[in-house]
Amino acid sequence: MLTDSKNFPHISLILPFSPEMIKQPGLLRLLVISADKAEQDLMKNYSKEETTTVMEKLRHLIQNIKCSKDEKTLAIFVSPSSEKIYYYTPSNATGHYLPVLVSKK
């Protein structure tokens, strides 16, 4: 049975690479700040019980994330039923840039 995912709390954190992320204390600080902000946002729309479930999963993930010297962007997705961590390497190739649209009047 499919249900509407809007009825369940979920968090998507995307942290573009910054030099702070190379060392564990800096990475942890950025993640904790992001998690605290996400918790405040969730509390506006969901009950404390629903928010706590997702936040416990997120905080557990944060404690186990290790910093990488590979300059990767970090994305974390958490819901009551799943959690995922993705690492992205930025691409500097011009072929990956989106085209610039210019509107003419």
N, C-alpha and C positions, 0 to 999 in steps of 0.2 A: 504494500500500500504506500503510495507516494503522498507526502505531505508538503505543504508550503514551507520552504526553508526560511521564509521571513518570520515565521512564528518561533524560531529557535535562535538563541544568541549565537553569534559567531564573530570571530576576530580575524582580520587580515592585517598583518604588519609587514610593511616593506621598508627596509632600511637600505637606501643606496649606500654604496661603499663610501666610507670616510676614513681618514687616517687613524682616528680613534679606535677603529675596529680591529687594528692589527694586534693590540694588546688586550688581554682578557679583562682587566678592570674597565677599560674604556668601552669595550663591547658590552659588558654587563651593565654599565651605567646607561648606555643608549637603550638597551632592551628594557631595563626596569622603568625608565622614563616613559617609553612607548607603552608598556603594559599598564602603568598607572593611568595614563590618559585613556587607554582603551577601556579600563575598568570604569572610569568615570562616565564614559559615553554609554556603556552597557547599562549602568545603574539608572540611566534616564529612561530606558525603554523596557527593562526586564526586572523581574523580581530578584531579590538578594540570592535566593536559592539557585535560580537559573544562572545568574552571573557568577556565583561562586564556583559552580561546576566547571564552567569554561575557563575561569581565571586560574583555578588549580591546575588544569591541564597546561595552560600557557606558562605559568610559573615553573612547572616541572620541566617543560621543554627548555625554558631559558637557563635553568641551572645546568643543563646538560649540553648546551651549545658551546663548542670550542672555537676560539678565534682562528682565523685563517690569514696567512700572509699573502694569499693569492689575490687580494683586492677584489673580492666578490660582493655583489649585492645580496642581501639576505631577505628572504620572504618567509613568513610564518603564517600558516592558516590553521585556525582552531575552531571546532564546533563541538557540540555535545557528543557527536558520534565519530569524529576523526580529528587527526592532527597531522600536519605535514610541514616540513622544512625544506626550502629550496635555496640553492646557491646559484647565482647568475654571474657570469663573467661579462663585463661590459664589452661592447664591440665598438671599435673605432673606425671600422670600415665604412666609407661613405655610402656604400651600397645598401646599408641598413638604415640610413636616415629616412625619415618621412619626407615626402615632397613638400615644399613650401607653396601654399596656395595664395595667389595674389588676386584680389578682387578688383576688377576694373569698373569704374562708374561711367 
